[in-house]
C-alpha cells in the first residue's frame, strides 16, 4: 500500500510527487498522459529562471526531477476511486487496482468546446484544440484562433510563425490576455483580430473550409483552433464525496485539504485561485504534499 497516490501528472501532480518523496512518503503517480495540458504551451515566459522555455521542455525537466527521487509514474488512467475504511482503492482503465492511505487529486482540466454545428464533425479534420501539436501542419495556410485569453493570444503568435494568415475571433471588445501578448498580437502583420463576434458554424467538405459568424461574416480558412478555456475534471473526486463548487472546481482550504479526510487536491482542478499558471500549480502541489505528510505523520 502506498502512503499517497497522486492522480495527475501535470505541474501540480509532479510537484506533489517530488515533495512527497522528500517527506519520505511511499508515493506513486497515476496519470493518463504525463505533462497534461502543460505539454501544449508554446513558450512559458513566466517560469522564473527559464524565460522562453517550451511547455514540453519544462514538463520534461519536471519529470526527470521527480524520477530522480525514485517516484514511480505509471501511465494509467484512473476510472474509479473508492474508500474502504482507512484506505483508498483506485482502479484504472487497464483493470489494475492500487491502494493508498491518502490521495492527492491533481488531474487538472480538459478543453472547453464551443458546441456549435460542425465542431464535432470536423474534429481532427481542421478543428483542433492544441496549436503546438497541430499548428505546424498549416504552413502557408489560413487559420482562426477562437478565444481571447492568454492561450489564444500565444496560439495566434505561434500560428503566425507557420500560417500565411491568422484570424483571432473573440466575442468581446477587448482581448483579456496579458498586455505583452495582446500588444504583440495587435502589432503582428499576419494577425487580424475580429472583436464582438461569435462563430456559429464550422463548415467544409472533407476538411474545414470556413466558419460562419453571428455578424453575418463568412470567413474562408483551412483550420480552426479553439482556445476558449477549460473545464475541471472533477468526476473522480466526486466518487469519494469531495465537495465541488458551482463551477465544477474542487473545494479546498488554504492547506489544500478537501472535506474528505485523507483526500487533498491541487492545481487547476481546485477553486483556490483564478490564476491558473505553472507556478501556482507547482506551489499548490507542494503544499498539498506537505499537508498529506502532516496527516499521515
C-alpha positions in Angstrom: 0.0 0.0 0.0 1.2 3.5 -0.8 1.2 6.4 1.6 0.0 8.7 -1.1 -1.2 8.3 -4.6 -1.3 11.4 -6.8 -3.9 11.4 -9.6 -2.5 13.5 -12.4 1.0 14.2 -13.8 0.9 17.9 -14.8 2.7 20.6 -12.8 0.7 20.2 -9.6 0.9 16.4 -9.6 4.6 16.3 -10.3 5.4 18.9 -7.7 3.3 16.9 -5.2 5.2 13.8 -6.2 8.6 15.5 -5.6 7.7 16.9 -2.2 6.0 13.6 -1.1 9.2 11.8 -1.9 11.3 14.4 0.0 9.0 13.8 3.0 9.9 10.1 2.7 6.3 9.0 1.8 5.8 5.9 -0.3 4.5 7.7 -3.3 3.0 6.8 -6.7 1.7 9.0 -9.6 -1.1 7.7 -11.8 -1.7 9.7 -15.0 -3.2 9.1 -18.4 -0.7 11.4 -20.1 2.3 12.8 -18.3 2.5 16.6 -18.6 -1.2 17.1 -19.4 -2.1 20.5 -20.9 1.3 21.8 -19.8 2.8 20.0 -22.9 0.7 22.3 -25.1 2.3 25.6 -24.0 4.4 27.0 -26.8 6.6 29.4 -24.8 6.5 29.8 -21.0 7.9 33.3 -20.3 6.7 33.5 -16.7 8.5 30.4 -15.2 11.1 32.1 -13.0 14.7 31.4 -14.2 13.8 29.8 -17.5 12.2 32.5 -19.7 11.2 31.3 -23.1 11.3 27.6 -22.3 8.7 25.5 -24.1 5.9 23.6 -22.2 7.3 20.3 -23.4 10.8 21.0 -22.2 9.6 22.4 -18.8 7.4 19.3 -18.2 10.4 17.1 -19.3 12.5 18.8 -16.6 9.8 18.2 -14.0 9.5 14.5 -14.9 13.3 14.0 -14.7 13.5 15.7 -11.3 10.6 13.6 -9.9 12.0 10.3 -11.3 15.4 11.2 -9.8 13.7 10.9 -6.4 12.5 7.4 -7.2 8.9 8.2 -7.6 7.1 5.7 -9.9 5.0 7.4 -12.6 2.5 4.9 -14.1 0.8 5.7 -17.4 -2.6 4.6 -16.1 -6.0 6.3 -16.4 -7.8 6.2 -13.1 -11.5 5.5 -13.7 -12.8 4.7 -10.2 -11.9 5.8 -6.7 -13.5 4.3 -3.5 -12.8 4.4 0.2 -12.9 1.3 2.4 -12.2 2.0 6.0 -8.9 3.9 6.2 -7.7 3.1 2.7 -8.5 4.3 -0.8 -8.8 2.0 -3.8 -8.1 3.3 -7.2 -9.0 1.4 -10.3 -7.6 2.1 -13.8 -8.9 1.5 -17.4 -6.4 -1.3 -17.8 -8.0 -3.2 -14.8 -5.3 -2.6 -12.3 -6.0 -1.7 -8.7 -3.9 0.5 -6.4 -4.3 1.1 -2.6 -3.2 4.1 -0.7 -3.6 5.8 2.7 -4.3 9.1 1.1 -5.0 10.7 -2.3 -4.0 14.0 -3.9 -6.2 14.9 -6.9 -4.2 16.9 -9.4 -5.9 15.8 -12.6 -6.4 19.3 -14.0 -8.8 20.4 -16.7 -9.9 19.5 -20.2 -10.5 21.7 -23.2 -13.8 23.5 -23.3 -15.7 23.1 -26.6 -17.9 25.6 -28.5 -20.8 23.2 -29.0 -21.6 24.6 -32.4 -22.6 23.0 -35.7 -19.7 21.3 -37.5 -17.3 21.3 -34.5 -17.6 17.6 -33.8 -17.9 16.6 -37.4 -14.6 18.2 -38.3 -12.6 17.4 -35.2 -9.2 16.3 -36.5 -10.2 17.5 -40.0 -9.5 21.1 -39.4 -10.8 21.6 -35.9 -8.1 21.5 -33.2 -7.6 22.2 -29.5 -3.8 22.1 -29.4 -2.0 24.6 -31.5 1.5 23.4 -30.6 0.5 19.8 -31.6 -1.2 20.6 -34.9 -0.3 24.2 -35.8 2.8 23.3 -37.9 0.5 21.4 -40.3 -0.8 24.7 -41.5 2.3 26.2 -43.1 1.3 28.8 -45.7 -2.4 28.4 -44.9 -5.2 30.5 -43.3 -6.4 29.7 -39.8 -8.5 31.1 -37.0 -7.9 31.1 -33.3 -11.2 31.4 -31.4 -10.8 33.0 -27.9 -9.3 36.0 -26.2 -7.3 34.6 -23.3 -3.5 34.1 -22.9 -3.6 30.8 -24.6 -5.5 32.2 -27.6 -3.0 35.1 -27.9 0.0 32.8 -27.6 -1.6 30.4 -30.0 -2.1 33.2 -32.6 1.5 34.2 -32.3 2.6 30.6 -32.6 0.4 30.1 -35.6 1.7 33.2 -37.3 5.1 31.5 -37.4 3.6 28.9 -39.7 0.4 30.1 -41.4 0.1 32.8 -44.0 -2.9 34.5 -42.3 -4.3 34.2 -38.7 -7.7 35.4 -37.6 -8.3 35.9 -33.9 -12.1 35.8 -33.3 -13.3 36.9 -29.9 -16.8 37.5 -28.5 -15.8 40.7 -26.6 -14.5 44.1 -27.4 -11.0 43.6 -25.9 -8.7 40.6 -25.6 -8.1 39.5 -22.0 -4.6 38.1 -22.5 -1.6 39.6 -20.7 -0.8 43.1 -22.0 2.6 41.9 -23.5 0.9 39.2 -25.5 -2.0 41.4 -26.5 0.3 44.1 -27.9 2.2 41.5 -29.9 -1.0 40.1 -31.4 -2.3 43.6 -32.5 1.1 44.5 -34.0 1.7 41.3 -35.9 1.3 41.8 -39.7 -0.1 38.3 -40.2 -2.8 38.5 -37.5 -6.2 40.1 -37.8 -8.4 40.4 -34.6 -12.1 40.3 -35.1 -14.0 41.6 -32.0 -17.5 41.3 -30.7 -18.1 38.2 -32.8 -19.2 34.6 -32.2 -18.5 31.7 -34.5 -21.8 29.9 -35.1 -20.8 27.2 -37.5 -17.8 25.4 -38.9 -18.3 24.1 -42.4 -16.4 22.3 -45.1 -16.3 19.3 -47.3 -13.8 16.5 -46.5 -12.0 19.1 -44.4 -12.8 22.5 -42.9 -13.1 25.3 -45.5 -14.6 28.1 -43.4 -16.7 29.5 -40.5 -19.9 31.5 -40.2 -20.4 34.1 -37.5 -23.3 35.8 -35.8 -22.4 39.1 -37.5 -23.1 37.5 -40.9 -19.4 37.3 -41.8 -18.3 34.2 -43.6 -14.6 33.6 -43.3 -12.8 31.2 -45.7 -10.0 29.3 -44.0 -8.2 25.9 -43.6 -8.2 25.3 -39.9 -9.8 26.4 -36.6 -8.0 26.3 -33.2 -10.4 26.6 -30.3 -9.0 28.2 -27.2 -11.9 29.2 -25.0 -10.8 27.9 -21.7 -11.0 24.6 -19.8 -13.4 22.6 -17.6 -12.2 21.0 -14.3 -12.0 17.2 -14.4 -13.8 16.7 -11.0 -15.6 13.4 -11.7 -13.1 11.3 -9.7 -13.1 13.4 -6.5 -16.9 13.3 -6.6 -16.8 9.5 -6.3 -15.5 9.7 -2.8 -17.7 12.6 -1.7 -15.5 15.5 -2.2 -17.4 18.8 -2.3 -17.4 20.6 -5.7 -18.3 24.3 -6.2 -21.0 25.6 -8.6 -18.4 25.9 -11.4 -17.2 22.3 -11.0 -13.9 23.0 -9.1 -12.9 21.1 -6.0 -13.4 23.0 -2.8 -10.1 23.2 -0.8 -8.9 25.1 2.2 -5.6 27.0 2.5 -3.7 23.8 3.0 -5.4 22.1 0.0 -7.5 19.7 2.2 -10.9 18.7 0.9 -13.9 17.9 3.1 -13.0 14.2 3.0 -10.3 13.0 5.4 -7.2 11.8 3.6 -8.1 13.5 0.3 -6.3 16.6 -1.0 -6.3 18.5 -4.3 -4.0 20.8 -6.1 -3.6 22.7 -9.3 -6.2 23.8 -11.9 -8.8 21.4 -10.5 -9.2 23.5 -7.3 -11.0 26.7 -6.6 -8.1 28.2 -4.7 -7.2 30.8 -7.2 -8.3 32.1 -10.6 -4.6 32.4 -11.6 -4.1 29.1 -13.4 -0.4 29.0 -14.1 2.6 26.6 -14.0 4.0 28.5 -11.0 0.8 28.5 -8.9 0.2 24.8 -9.7 3.7 23.9 -8.5 3.1 25.8 -5.3 -0.2 24.1 -4.7 1.2 20.6 -5.3 4.0 21.2 -2.9 1.6 22.4 -0.2 -0.8 19.5 -0.7 2.1 17.1 -0.3 3.1 18.7 3.0 -0.5 18.6 4.2 -0.7 14.9 3.3 2.6 14.3 5.2 1.2 16.0 8.3 -2.0 14.0 8.0 -0.1 10.7 7.8 2.5 11.6 10.4 
